[in-house]
Amino acid sequence: MKVRELIEALEDFDPESRVLLMTQQNWPFENSIHGITSRDELSRDPEDDEETDEETADPDGGPPDVFIVEGDQLAYGSKAAWRCARVA
């Protein structure tokens, strides 16, 4: 999914709605979102102990990938989320 597609999908929802992550299809959980980052930001993190050049380089050579970073587990989720999801 591209950022443009995510923005388009979210336009159908109330802008005051919370955005959560539904993770682990076989044992679903609802999670808050800690934040958003990109491969560019990861490669510039001076506190990262691991090699950053190769691991964070965009594999396709296009714009840097964007990551939605998982926050806290809030509740058990529903397997129906995967059947009802709007996909690009």
Secondary structure, 3 states (H helix, E strand, C coil): CCHHHHHHHHCCCCCCCCCCEEECCCCCEEEEEEEEEEHHHHHCCCCCCCCCHHHHCCCCCCCCCEEEEEEEEEEECCCHHHHHCCCC
